[in-house]
């Protein structure tokens, strides 16, 4: 799903195998660290740009895993989900999966809105 729909088989072991072979080539002196890093970063950037262009496929795949609410607009539809990580800005509150008033999922700091700058940490899915 998602990445698979874009033709990426990220779960297959050959990707790790290629990286391990490249690291071995560096260790025996056949390739430089910079050469391997450049190649890896170019591949990752191409994958990222492709994923960004095809984000609808990712969002459709993710929608399968997130339950959509049938609540009316007047209700508080911001459901707090699982903890994602500690907030990178306030370093005190947890970042959690939420649902905004438009029904879109987002990751936001539990310290918001008390700490106004934390809106910068919000990532809409």
GULOTOR-834158 format. One line per field, with one value per atom (N, C-alpha, C, O, CB): residue number from 1; residue in three letters; chain; atom name; z, x, y. Coordinates in steps of 0.1 Angstrom, whole numbers, plus 5000, padded with zeros to 4 digits. Atoms other than C-alpha are relative to their C-alpha. Glycine has a CB too. Example, Ala and Ser with C-alpha at 12.3 -4.5 7.8 and 13.67 -1.06 7.14 Angstrom:
2
lumti	1;1;1;1;1;2;2;2;2;2
vokol	ALA;ALA;ALA;ALA;ALA;SER;SER;SER;SER;SER
gudren	A;A;A;A;A;A;A;A;A;A
drenfi	N;CA;C;O;CB;N;CA;C;O;CB
Z	5000;5078;5000;5007;5012;5000;5071;5008;5009;4986
X	5009;5123;5009;5019;4990;4991;5137;4992;4997;5004
Y	4988;4955;5012;5012;5000;4989;4989;5011;5022;5005
***
This chain:
125
lumti	1;1;1;1;1;2;2;2;2;2;3;3;3;3;3;4;4;4;4;4;5;5;5;5;5;6;6;6;6;6;7;7;7;7;7;8;8;8;8;8;9;9;9;9;9;10;10;10;10;10;11;11;11;11;11;12;12;12;12;12;13;13;13;13;13;14;14;14;14;14;15;15;15;15;15;16;16;16;16;16;17;17;17;17;17;18;18;18;18;18;19;19;19;19;19;20;20;20;20;20;21;21;21;21;21;22;22;22;22;22;23;23;23;23;23;24;24;24;24;24;25;25;25;25;25;26;26;26;26;26;27;27;27;27;27;28;28;28;28;28;29;29;29;29;29;30;30;30;30;30;31;31;31;31;31;32;32;32;32;32;33;33;33;33;33;34;34;34;34;34;35;35;35;35;35;36;36;36;36;36;37;37;37;37;37;38;38;38;38;38;39;39;39;39;39;40;40;40;40;40;41;41;41;41;41;42;42;42;42;42;43;43;43;43;43;44;44;44;44;44;45;45;45;45;45;46;46;46;46;46;47;47;47;47;47;48;48;48;48;48;49;49;49;49;49;50;50;50;50;50;51;51;51;51;51;52;52;52;52;52;53;53;53;53;53;54;54;54;54;54;55;55;55;55;55;56;56;56;56;56;57;57;57;57;57;58;58;58;58;58;59;59;59;59;59;60;60;60;60;60;61;61;61;61;61;62;62;62;62;62;63;63;63;63;63;64;64;64;64;64;65;65;65;65;65;66;66;66;66;66;67;67;67;67;67;68;68;68;68;68;69;69;69;69;69;70;70;70;70;70;71;71;71;71;71;72;72;72;72;72;73;73;73;73;73;74;74;74;74;74;75;75;75;75;75;76;76;76;76;76;77;77;77;77;77;78;78;78;78;78;79;79;79;79;79;80;80;80;80;80;81;81;81;81;81;82;82;82;82;82;83;83;83;83;83;84;84;84;84;84;85;85;85;85;85;86;86;86;86;86;87;87;87;87;87;88;88;88;88;88;89;89;89;89;89;90;90;90;90;90;91;91;91;91;91;92;92;92;92;92;93;93;93;93;93;94;94;94;94;94;95;95;95;95;95;96;96;96;96;96;97;97;97;97;97;98;98;98;98;98;99;99;99;99;99;100;100;100;100;100;101;101;101;101;101;102;102;102;102;102;103;103;103;103;103;104;104;104;104;104;105;105;105;105;105;106;106;106;106;106;107;107;107;107;107;108;108;108;108;108;109;109;109;109;109;110;110;110;110;110;111;111;111;111;111;112;112;112;112;112;113;113;113;113;113;114;114;114;114;114;115;115;115;115;115;116;116;116;116;116;117;117;117;117;117;118;118;118;118;118;119;119;119;119;119;120;120;120;120;120;121;121;121;121;121;122;122;122;122;122;123;123;123;123;123;124;124;124;124;124;125;125;125;125;125
vokol	UNK;UNK;UNK;UNK;UNK;UNK;UNK;UNK;UNK;UNK;UNK;UNK;UNK;UNK;UNK;UNK;UNK;UNK;UNK;UNK;UNK;UNK;UNK;UNK;UNK;UNK;UNK;UNK;UNK;UNK;UNK;UNK;UNK;UNK;UNK;UNK;UNK;UNK;UNK;UNK;UNK;UNK;UNK;UNK;UNK;UNK;UNK;UNK;UNK;UNK;UNK;UNK;UNK;UNK;UNK;UNK;UNK;UNK;UNK;UNK;UNK;UNK;UNK;UNK;UNK;UNK;UNK;UNK;UNK;UNK;UNK;UNK;UNK;UNK;UNK;UNK;UNK;UNK;UNK;UNK;UNK;UNK;UNK;UNK;UNK;UNK;UNK;UNK;UNK;UNK;UNK;UNK;UNK;UNK;UNK;UNK;UNK;UNK;UNK;UNK;UNK;UNK;UNK;UNK;UNK;UNK;UNK;UNK;UNK;UNK;UNK;UNK;UNK;UNK;UNK;UNK;UNK;UNK;UNK;UNK;UNK;UNK;UNK;UNK;UNK;UNK;UNK;UNK;UNK;UNK;UNK;UNK;UNK;UNK;UNK;UNK;UNK;UNK;UNK;UNK;UNK;UNK;UNK;UNK;UNK;UNK;UNK;UNK;UNK;UNK;UNK;UNK;UNK;UNK;UNK;UNK;UNK;UNK;UNK;UNK;UNK;UNK;UNK;UNK;UNK;UNK;UNK;UNK;UNK;UNK;UNK;UNK;UNK;UNK;UNK;UNK;UNK;UNK;UNK;UNK;UNK;UNK;UNK;UNK;UNK;UNK;UNK;UNK;UNK;UNK;UNK;UNK;UNK;UNK;UNK;UNK;UNK;UNK;UNK;UNK;UNK;UNK;UNK;UNK;UNK;UNK;UNK;UNK;UNK;UNK;UNK;UNK;UNK;UNK;UNK;UNK;UNK;UNK;UNK;UNK;UNK;UNK;UNK;UNK;UNK;UNK;UNK;UNK;UNK;UNK;UNK;UNK;UNK;UNK;UNK;UNK;UNK;UNK;UNK;UNK;UNK;UNK;UNK;UNK;UNK;UNK;UNK;UNK;UNK;UNK;UNK;UNK;UNK;UNK;UNK;UNK;UNK;UNK;UNK;UNK;UNK;UNK;UNK;UNK;UNK;UNK;UNK;UNK;UNK;UNK;UNK;UNK;UNK;UNK;UNK;UNK;UNK;UNK;UNK;UNK;UNK;UNK;UNK;UNK;UNK;UNK;UNK;UNK;UNK;UNK;UNK;UNK;UNK;UNK;UNK;UNK;UNK;UNK;UNK;UNK;UNK;UNK;UNK;UNK;UNK;UNK;UNK;UNK;UNK;UNK;UNK;UNK;UNK;UNK;UNK;UNK;UNK;UNK;UNK;UNK;UNK;UNK;UNK;UNK;UNK;UNK;UNK;UNK;UNK;UNK;UNK;UNK;UNK;UNK;UNK;UNK;UNK;UNK;UNK;UNK;UNK;UNK;UNK;UNK;UNK;UNK;UNK;UNK;UNK;UNK;UNK;UNK;UNK;UNK;UNK;UNK;UNK;UNK;UNK;UNK;UNK;UNK;UNK;UNK;UNK;UNK;UNK;UNK;UNK;UNK;UNK;UNK;UNK;UNK;UNK;UNK;UNK;UNK;UNK;UNK;UNK;UNK;UNK;UNK;UNK;UNK;UNK;UNK;UNK;UNK;UNK;UNK;UNK;UNK;UNK;UNK;UNK;UNK;UNK;UNK;UNK;UNK;UNK;UNK;UNK;UNK;UNK;UNK;UNK;UNK;UNK;UNK;UNK;UNK;UNK;UNK;UNK;UNK;UNK;UNK;UNK;UNK;UNK;UNK;UNK;UNK;UNK;UNK;UNK;UNK;UNK;UNK;UNK;UNK;UNK;UNK;UNK;UNK;UNK;UNK;UNK;UNK;UNK;UNK;UNK;UNK;UNK;UNK;UNK;UNK;UNK;UNK;UNK;UNK;UNK;UNK;UNK;UNK;UNK;UNK;UNK;UNK;UNK;UNK;UNK;UNK;UNK;UNK;UNK;UNK;UNK;UNK;UNK;UNK;UNK;UNK;UNK;UNK;UNK;UNK;UNK;UNK;UNK;UNK;UNK;UNK;UNK;UNK;UNK;UNK;UNK;UNK;UNK;UNK;UNK;UNK;UNK;UNK;UNK;UNK;UNK;UNK;UNK;UNK;UNK;UNK;UNK;UNK;UNK;UNK;UNK;UNK;UNK;UNK;UNK;UNK;UNK;UNK;UNK;UNK;UNK;UNK;UNK;UNK;UNK;UNK;UNK;UNK;UNK;UNK;UNK;UNK;UNK;UNK;UNK;UNK;UNK;UNK;UNK;UNK;UNK;UNK;UNK;UNK;UNK;UNK;UNK;UNK;UNK;UNK;UNK;UNK;UNK;UNK;UNK;UNK;UNK;UNK;UNK;UNK;UNK;UNK;UNK;UNK;UNK;UNK;UNK;UNK;UNK;UNK;UNK;UNK;UNK;UNK;UNK;UNK;UNK;UNK;UNK;UNK;UNK;UNK;UNK;UNK;UNK;UNK;UNK;UNK;UNK;UNK;UNK;UNK;UNK;UNK;UNK;UNK;UNK;UNK;UNK;UNK;UNK;UNK;UNK;UNK;UNK;UNK;UNK;UNK;UNK;UNK;UNK;UNK;UNK;UNK;UNK;UNK;UNK;UNK;UNK;UNK;UNK;UNK;UNK;UNK;UNK
gudren	A;A;A;A;A;A;A;A;A;A;A;A;A;A;A;A;A;A;A;A;A;A;A;A;A;A;A;A;A;A;A;A;A;A;A;A;A;A;A;A;A;A;A;A;A;A;A;A;A;A;A;A;A;A;A;A;A;A;A;A;A;A;A;A;A;A;A;A;A;A;A;A;A;A;A;A;A;A;A;A;A;A;A;A;A;A;A;A;A;A;A;A;A;A;A;A;A;A;A;A;A;A;A;A;A;A;A;A;A;A;A;A;A;A;A;A;A;A;A;A;A;A;A;A;A;A;A;A;A;A;A;A;A;A;A;A;A;A;A;A;A;A;A;A;A;A;A;A;A;A;A;A;A;A;A;A;A;A;A;A;A;A;A;A;A;A;A;A;A;A;A;A;A;A;A;A;A;A;A;A;A;A;A;A;A;A;A;A;A;A;A;A;A;A;A;A;A;A;A;A;A;A;A;A;A;A;A;A;A;A;A;A;A;A;A;A;A;A;A;A;A;A;A;A;A;A;A;A;A;A;A;A;A;A;A;A;A;A;A;A;A;A;A;A;A;A;A;A;A;A;A;A;A;A;A;A;A;A;A;A;A;A;A;A;A;A;A;A;A;A;A;A;A;A;A;A;A;A;A;A;A;A;A;A;A;A;A;A;A;A;A;A;A;A;A;A;A;A;A;A;A;A;A;A;A;A;A;A;A;A;A;A;A;A;A;A;A;A;A;A;A;A;A;A;A;A;A;A;A;A;A;A;A;A;A;A;A;A;A;A;A;A;A;A;A;A;A;A;A;A;A;A;A;A;A;A;A;A;A;A;A;A;A;A;A;A;A;A;A;A;A;A;A;A;A;A;A;A;A;A;A;A;A;A;A;A;A;A;A;A;A;A;A;A;A;A;A;A;A;A;A;A;A;A;A;A;A;A;A;A;A;A;A;A;A;A;A;A;A;A;A;A;A;A;A;A;A;A;A;A;A;A;A;A;A;A;A;A;A;A;A;A;A;A;A;A;A;A;A;A;A;A;A;A;A;A;A;A;A;A;A;A;A;A;A;A;A;A;A;A;A;A;A;A;A;A;A;A;A;A;A;A;A;A;A;A;A;A;A;A;A;A;A;A;A;A;A;A;A;A;A;A;A;A;A;A;A;A;A;A;A;A;A;A;A;A;A;A;A;A;A;A;A;A;A;A;A;A;A;A;A;A;A;A;A;A;A;A;A;A;A;A;A;A;A;A;A;A;A;A;A;A;A;A;A;A;A;A;A;A;A;A;A;A;A;A;A;A;A;A;A;A;A;A;A;A;A;A;A;A;A;A;A;A;A;A;A;A;A;A;A;A;A;A;A;A;A;A;A;A;A;A;A;A;A;A;A;A;A;A;A;A;A;A;A;A;A;A;A;A;A;A;A;A;A
drenfi	N;CA;C;O;CB;N;CA;C;O;CB;N;CA;C;O;CB;N;CA;C;O;CB;N;CA;C;O;CB;N;CA;C;O;CB;N;CA;C;O;CB;N;CA;C;O;CB;N;CA;C;O;CB;N;CA;C;O;CB;N;CA;C;O;CB;N;CA;C;O;CB;N;CA;C;O;CB;N;CA;C;O;CB;N;CA;C;O;CB;N;CA;C;O;CB;N;CA;C;O;CB;N;CA;C;O;CB;N;CA;C;O;CB;N;CA;C;O;CB;N;CA;C;O;CB;N;CA;C;O;CB;N;CA;C;O;CB;N;CA;C;O;CB;N;CA;C;O;CB;N;CA;C;O;CB;N;CA;C;O;CB;N;CA;C;O;CB;N;CA;C;O;CB;N;CA;C;O;CB;N;CA;C;O;CB;N;CA;C;O;CB;N;CA;C;O;CB;N;CA;C;O;CB;N;CA;C;O;CB;N;CA;C;O;CB;N;CA;C;O;CB;N;CA;C;O;CB;N;CA;C;O;CB;N;CA;C;O;CB;N;CA;C;O;CB;N;CA;C;O;CB;N;CA;C;O;CB;N;CA;C;O;CB;N;CA;C;O;CB;N;CA;C;O;CB;N;CA;C;O;CB;N;CA;C;O;CB;N;CA;C;O;CB;N;CA;C;O;CB;N;CA;C;O;CB;N;CA;C;O;CB;N;CA;C;O;CB;N;CA;C;O;CB;N;CA;C;O;CB;N;CA;C;O;CB;N;CA;C;O;CB;N;CA;C;O;CB;N;CA;C;O;CB;N;CA;C;O;CB;N;CA;C;O;CB;N;CA;C;O;CB;N;CA;C;O;CB;N;CA;C;O;CB;N;CA;C;O;CB;N;CA;C;O;CB;N;CA;C;O;CB;N;CA;C;O;CB;N;CA;C;O;CB;N;CA;C;O;CB;N;CA;C;O;CB;N;CA;C;O;CB;N;CA;C;O;CB;N;CA;C;O;CB;N;CA;C;O;CB;N;CA;C;O;CB;N;CA;C;O;CB;N;CA;C;O;CB;N;CA;C;O;CB;N;CA;C;O;CB;N;CA;C;O;CB;N;CA;C;O;CB;N;CA;C;O;CB;N;CA;C;O;CB;N;CA;C;O;CB;N;CA;C;O;CB;N;CA;C;O;CB;N;CA;C;O;CB;N;CA;C;O;CB;N;CA;C;O;CB;N;CA;C;O;CB;N;CA;C;O;CB;N;CA;C;O;CB;N;CA;C;O;CB;N;CA;C;O;CB;N;CA;C;O;CB;N;CA;C;O;CB;N;CA;C;O;CB;N;CA;C;O;CB;N;CA;C;O;CB;N;CA;C;O;CB;N;CA;C;O;CB;N;CA;C;O;CB;N;CA;C;O;CB;N;CA;C;O;CB;N;CA;C;O;CB;N;CA;C;O;CB;N;CA;C;O;CB;N;CA;C;O;CB;N;CA;C;O;CB;N;CA;C;O;CB;N;CA;C;O;CB;N;CA;C;O;CB;N;CA;C;O;CB;N;CA;C;O;CB;N;CA;C;O;CB;N;CA;C;O;CB;N;CA;C;O;CB;N;CA;C;O;CB;N;CA;C;O;CB;N;CA;C;O;CB;N;CA;C;O;CB;N;CA;C;O;CB;N;CA;C;O;CB;N;CA;C;O;CB
Z	5000;5000;5000;5005;5012;5000;4995;4991;4979;5014;5008;4985;4990;4979;5010;5010;4969;4988;4977;5007;5011;4948;4990;4979;5005;5008;4936;4993;4986;5008;5005;4927;5009;5004;4987;4991;4957;5009;5015;5009;4991;4975;5011;5012;4991;4989;5006;5010;5018;5008;4990;5026;4995;5003;5002;5006;5003;5005;5006;4985;4994;5017;4990;4995;5005;5009;4985;5002;4999;4986;4997;4995;5011;5009;5004;4989;5027;4995;4998;5012;5006;5008;4992;4992;4992;5009;4983;5009;5007;4991;4991;5012;5007;5009;5010;4993;5030;4990;4995;5005;5010;4998;4998;4997;4987;5001;4994;5012;5010;4998;4988;5030;5000;5004;5013;5001;5024;4990;4993;4996;5010;4993;5006;5003;4988;4994;5014;5010;5010;5008;4990;5041;4994;5000;5008;5007;5016;4991;4984;4993;5008;4998;4986;4978;5001;5014;4965;4997;4985;4996;5002;4970;5012;5023;5000;4989;4990;5008;5002;4995;4992;5018;4993;4992;5014;5007;4999;4988;4985;4996;5012;4967;5004;4998;4993;4996;4986;5006;5003;5011;4994;5005;4989;4990;5010;5011;4973;4993;4990;4990;5007;4956;5008;5003;4997;4991;4986;5001;5000;5014;4999;4990;4987;4988;5004;5013;4953;4998;4994;4988;5001;4954;5010;5006;5003;4990;4986;4996;4998;5014;5004;4972;4988;4988;4995;5011;4940;5005;5000;4990;4994;4961;5007;5006;5010;4993;4983;4990;4993;5008;5010;4953;4993;4991;4990;5006;4937;5010;5006;4995;4990;4969;5002;5004;5014;4999;4972;4989;4991;5001;5012;4937;5001;4996;4987;5000;4944;5014;5019;4996;4986;4980;5001;5012;5006;5000;4971;5003;5010;4988;4998;4969;5014;5020;4991;4986;5003;5010;5019;5004;4992;5018;4999;5009;4996;5002;5003;5008;5014;4986;4993;5018;5015;5023;4997;4986;5052;5005;5016;5003;4996;5052;5004;5012;4989;4996;5055;5014;5021;4991;4986;5089;5010;5022;5001;4991;5103;4999;4988;4997;5000;5113;4999;5006;5014;5002;5100;5009;5011;4985;4991;5124;4993;4983;5011;5006;5116;5008;5007;4999;4992;5141;4992;4981;5011;5007;5131;5002;5011;5006;5000;5126;5013;5018;4989;4987;5159;5011;5022;5004;4989;5180;4999;4989;4998;4999;5191;4994;5000;5015;5008;5165;5002;4994;4986;4999;5177;5010;5022;5006;4991;5190;5002;4992;4993;4997;5207;4999;5005;5014;5002;5196;5007;5018;4985;4994;5203;5000;4991;4992;4999;5213;4989;4987;5014;5012;5183;5005;5002;4989;4995;5201;5009;5010;4989;4992;5225;4991;4980;5010;5008;5211;4998;5008;5006;5002;5195;5003;5003;4985;4996;5204;5014;5020;4993;4985;5240;5008;5020;5004;4993;5250;5013;5022;5003;4988;5276;4997;5004;5008;5003;5260;4989;4981;4995;5011;5237;4988;4988;5005;5013;5201;4998;4999;4988;5001;5194;4987;4981;5012;5011;5165;5004;5014;4994;4997;5164;4987;4976;5005;5011;5141;5001;5011;4999;4999;5133;4996;4993;4990;5002;5128;4986;4983;5003;5014;5090;4998;4987;4991;5001;5097;4995;4993;4991;5004;5086;5012;5022;4991;4989;5107;5000;4989;4998;4999;5120;5012;5021;5002;4988;5145;5007;5001;4997;4994;5171;5015;5021;5000;4986;5205;5010;5007;5002;4990;5236;5007;5013;5009;4993;5249;4993;4998;5002;5008;5221;5005;5008;4985;5004;5224;5010;5008;4995;4989;5257;4995;4999;5012;5005;5239;4985;4977;5003;5013;5207;4989;4978;4999;5010;5188;4996;4985;5004;5003;5188;4988;4983;5012;5013;5158;4989;4979;4997;5010;5138;4999;4989;5002;4999;5149;4994;4993;5014;5005;5135;4986;4977;5000;5013;5105;4996;5001;5001;5005;5085;4991;4983;4992;5007;5071;4988;4980;5008
X	5008;5000;5009;5020;4990;4992;5012;5012;5011;5003;4987;5048;4999;5005;5012;5001;5040;4992;4995;4992;5008;5014;5008;5005;4988;4991;5042;5011;5019;5006;4989;5064;5012;5022;5004;4989;5086;4998;4987;5003;5002;5091;5010;5020;5003;4992;5106;5002;5012;4995;4999;5100;5009;5012;4986;4991;5123;5014;5019;4999;4987;5157;5011;5022;5004;4990;5176;5005;5017;4996;4995;5177;5010;5020;4988;4990;5195;5013;5024;4995;4989;5217;5009;5022;4995;4992;5228;5008;5020;4991;4993;5237;5011;5022;4990;4990;5256;5012;5024;4995;4989;5276;5008;5020;4994;4993;5284;5009;5020;4990;4992;5296;5013;5023;4992;4989;5318;5011;5023;4995;4991;5333;5008;5019;4992;4992;5342;5010;5021;4990;4990;5358;5012;5023;4992;4989;5380;5007;5017;4996;4993;5389;4996;5003;5014;5004;5371;4991;4990;4993;5008;5347;5003;5007;4985;4998;5349;4987;4976;5005;5012;5325;4991;4979;5004;5007;5316;4992;4981;5010;5006;5308;4987;4977;5010;5011;5285;4989;4977;5004;5010;5268;4993;4981;5007;5006;5262;4990;4979;5011;5009;5247;4987;4976;5007;5012;5224;4991;4979;5005;5008;5213;4993;4981;5009;5007;5205;4988;4977;5010;5011;5184;4989;4977;5005;5010;5166;4993;4980;5006;5006;5160;4990;4979;5010;5009;5145;4987;4976;5007;5012;5122;4991;4979;5005;5007;5112;4992;4980;5009;5007;5104;4988;4978;5010;5010;5084;4988;4976;5005;5010;5065;4992;4980;5006;5007;5057;4991;4980;5011;5009;5043;4988;4977;5008;5011;5022;4995;4991;5006;5004;5012;4985;4982;5001;5013;4976;4999;4991;4992;4999;4985;5003;4998;5010;4996;5001;4988;4985;5012;5011;4971;4989;4982;4995;5010;4947;5004;4995;4998;4995;4968;4999;4995;5014;5001;4969;4986;4983;5007;5015;4931;4995;4985;4992;5005;4926;5003;4995;5008;4997;4943;4995;4995;5015;5005;4927;4984;4979;5005;5015;4890;4995;4999;4995;5006;4870;4988;4980;4995;5011;4845;4988;4989;5004;5012;4809;4994;4982;4989;5006;4805;4997;5002;5011;5004;4788;5011;5019;4986;4991;4807;5001;5011;4997;5001;4796;5007;5011;4986;4993;4812;5015;5021;4996;4985;4848;5005;5005;5005;4995;4863;5015;5021;4996;4985;4899;5002;5002;5006;4997;4905;5015;5023;4994;4986;4938;5003;4996;5003;4996;4955;5013;5016;5002;4987;4988;5011;5011;5005;4989;5019;5010;5013;5007;4991;5042;5014;5023;4997;4987;5072;4999;4988;5010;4999;5083;5001;5008;5012;5000;5077;5015;5022;4991;4987;5109;5002;5013;5003;4999;5101;4999;5008;4989;5001;5089;5007;5011;4985;4992;5107;4993;4999;5014;5008;5079;4988;4985;4996;5013;5047;5002;5012;4989;4999;5041;4993;4984;4993;5006;5033;4990;4995;5010;5010;5001;4992;4992;4990;5009;4979;4987;4980;4998;5013;4949;4992;4997;5003;5009;4920;4995;4989;4988;5004;4914;4985;4978;5008;5014;4880;4995;4984;4997;5004;4881;5000;4996;5011;5000;4884;5013;5014;4990;4986;4921;5008;5006;5007;4991;4946;5012;5017;5004;4988;4976;5007;5002;4997;4992;5004;5002;5008;5013;4999;5004;5004;5003;4987;4996;5018;4989;4980;5011;5011;4996;5001;4991;5001;4998;5010;4993;4992;5014;5007;4992;4986;4980;5001;4996;4976;5007;5011;4989;4994;4992;5014;5018;5002;4987;5026;4997;4998;5011;5005;5016;5010;5005;4998;4991;5048;5000;5006;5014;5000;5041;4992;4993;4994;5008;5018;5010;5006;4991;4990;5051;5003;5008;5012;4997;5055;4990;4991;5003;5011;5022;5003;5007;4987;4998;5024;4987;4982;5011;5013;4992;5003;5012;4993;4998;4988;4990;4989;4997
Y	4988;5000;5012;5012;5000;4987;5036;4999;5001;5003;5001;5031;4989;4990;4999;5011;4998;5004;5000;4988;4995;5016;5008;5010;5007;4991;5039;4991;4997;5011;5008;5009;4998;4992;5005;5002;5010;4988;4987;5012;5012;4977;5001;4994;4986;4997;4990;4989;4989;5012;5011;4958;4989;4980;4995;5011;4937;5002;5013;5000;4999;4929;5005;5008;4986;4996;4938;5014;5018;4998;4986;4975;5000;5007;5009;5001;4967;4993;4997;4993;5007;4943;5009;5008;4988;4990;4970;5009;5011;5008;4991;4993;4993;4998;5006;5007;4966;4997;4998;4986;5002;4958;5013;5012;4995;4987;4995;5003;5007;5011;4998;4997;4991;4995;4998;5010;4966;5006;5005;4986;4994;4983;5012;5013;5005;4989;5013;4995;4999;5009;5006;4991;4994;4994;4990;5006;4974;5010;5006;4988;4989;5007;5001;5008;4998;4999;5001;5012;5016;4987;4988;5030;5009;5005;4996;4990;5062;5002;5000;5014;4997;5071;5011;5010;5005;4989;5103;4995;4999;5011;5006;5083;4993;4994;4991;5008;5059;5010;5008;4990;4991;5088;5008;5009;5010;4992;5108;4991;4996;5004;5009;5078;4997;4998;4986;5003;5069;5012;5011;4996;4988;5105;5004;5008;5012;4997;5109;4990;4995;4998;5010;5077;5004;5003;4986;4997;5088;5013;5014;5003;4988;5123;4997;5003;5010;5003;5109;4993;4996;4990;5007;5086;5010;5010;4989;4990;5115;5009;5012;5009;4991;5138;4993;4998;5005;5008;5110;4998;4999;4986;5001;5104;5013;5012;4995;4987;5141;5002;5008;5011;4999;5141;4991;4994;4998;5010;5110;4999;4988;4987;5001;5119;4995;4990;5014;5005;5111;4985;4980;5004;5015;5074;4997;4988;4994;5003;5076;5003;4996;5009;4996;5094;4990;4987;5014;5010;5069;4987;4981;4996;5012;5040;5002;4993;4997;4997;5057;5001;4997;5014;4999;5063;4987;4986;5006;5013;5026;4997;4990;4989;5003;5026;5010;5007;5000;4990;5057;4999;5001;5014;5001;5054;5014;5023;4994;4987;5083;5001;4992;5001;4998;5098;5005;5013;5010;4995;5105;5011;5014;4988;4989;5133;5012;5014;5004;4988;5165;5011;5010;5005;4990;5197;5007;5012;5011;4993;5212;4992;4999;5002;5008;5184;5002;5006;4985;4999;5184;4987;4976;5002;5011;5161;4997;4989;5001;5002;5163;4989;4991;5013;5012;5128;4999;4999;4988;5002;5123;4986;4977;5006;5014;5092;4997;5002;4997;5005;5075;5011;5020;4988;4990;5094;4996;4985;4998;5002;5099;5002;4994;5010;4997;5115;5012;5018;5002;4988;5142;5012;5011;5000;4988;5177;5005;5007;5011;4995;5190;5015;5020;4998;4986;5226;5003;5010;5008;4997;5227;4989;4992;5000;5011;5194;4996;4990;5004;5004;5189;4992;4982;5012;5007;5178;4990;4990;5010;5010;5148;5005;5012;4987;4998;5150;4988;4976;5001;5010;5130;5001;5012;5000;5000;5120;5007;5003;4986;4993;5144;5000;4997;5014;4998;5151;5015;5018;4990;4986;5188;5001;4992;5008;4997;5204;4997;4995;5014;5003;5198;4984;4980;5006;5015;5160;4994;4982;4996;5005;5158;4996;5002;5011;5004;5140;5008;5013;4985;4992;5158;4995;4988;5015;5002;5154;5013;5022;4992;4988;5181;4999;4988;5008;5000;5190;5002;5010;5012;4999;5185;5014;5018;4989;4988;5218;5012;5023;5003;4989;5238;5001;4991;4996;4987;5264;5008;5019;5008;4992;5274;5005;5016;4991;4995;5276;5002;4993;4989;4997;5294;4996;4993;5014;5003;5287;4985;4982;5004;5014;5250;4997;4985;4992;5002;5254;4997;4990;5012;5002;5253;4985;4980;5008;5015;5216;4992;4979;4997;5007;5206;4995;5002;5008;5006;5182;4994;4984;4989;5005;5176;4988;4988;5011;5012;5142;5000;4990;4988
***
